[in-house]
Amino acid sequence: MFQSSIQQHGDRLGNPNYQFNANTDNTGLWDNQTARVMGGLYNRSYQYFPPGAGSTGINNATNNPAQQTALRQQLFGQVQNEIQTHNGPVAVHVNWGGSSAAGAQPLHELLVERIENGRVYFRNPWGSREAQGATYRDGQSLNNPARRVEDSQSGLESMPASQFQGIINGGTIGPPVGGA
C-alpha cells in the first residue's frame, strides 16, 4: 500500500488525476518524481540533477559525449559531497545492463550509501538473497554491469568509482533525512 501511494504521488507530478495501479502499472520514478516524493515525506526541498532533465537524465540532456562526461563528473561530485557531509544515502539512477533493442540504455535506481577506497557502495532494490535466490551470495561477481555483492542479505553491492561515474545518469540531491 505504501509503495503504491509513493508511486502515485510521484506520478501525479505530470498528471494530478493519475491513478497508479500496482497490479498493472510497471513503472518506476524519475528523479524529478523522486525529489517530489522525498519533499512530501520529509517536508524539505530536494532537487534533481541535471536540472530540467528530471525524467530523462544526462543521457538526454545533451548528445555531446564530452558534456555528458562533465555532467556525470559533476553529479558524482555532488553525490560524494552528500555522502561525506552525512546527507546520504543518495538516490541515483544509472545506465544499467547495456542497451535495449531500440538503442536506449535501460535505467535503474540505486541508493548510494558510501564511497570509500575507490568503490561506490549502493543498495540494489533487486538485491537480497531472499529475492535473488541462494546463488546471490557475499563476494559474488555479477555482470551487466560488472559489480560485486557485498551483503547478500540486504542487497548491498559495489563497483569501482571510475566505473560508477561512467554509468551515473541522474540523482536526487537534498538535505539529510532526519537531519536539520
HELIX and SHEET records of a PDB file:
HELIX    1   1 PHE A    2  ASP A   11  1                                  10    
HELIX    2   2 ASP A   31  TYR A   42  1                                  12    
HELIX    3   3 ILE A   58  ALA A   61  1                                   4    
HELIX    4   4 PRO A   65  GLN A   84  1                                  20    
HELIX    5   5 ARG A  129  GLN A  132  1                                   4    
HELIX    6   6 ALA A  161  ILE A  167  1                                   7    
SHEET    1   A 8 GLN A  47  PHE A  49  0                                        
SHEET    2   A 8 ILE A 168  ILE A 173 -1                                        
SHEET    3   A 8 VAL A  90  ASN A  95 -1                                        
SHEET    4   A 8 LEU A 107  GLU A 116 -1                                        
SHEET    5   A 8 ARG A 119  ARG A 123 -1                                        
SHEET    6   A 8 LEU A 156  PRO A 160 -1                                        
SHEET    7   A 8 ARG A 147  ASP A 151 -1                                        
SHEET    8   A 8 SER A 141  LEU A 142 -1                                        
END                                                                             
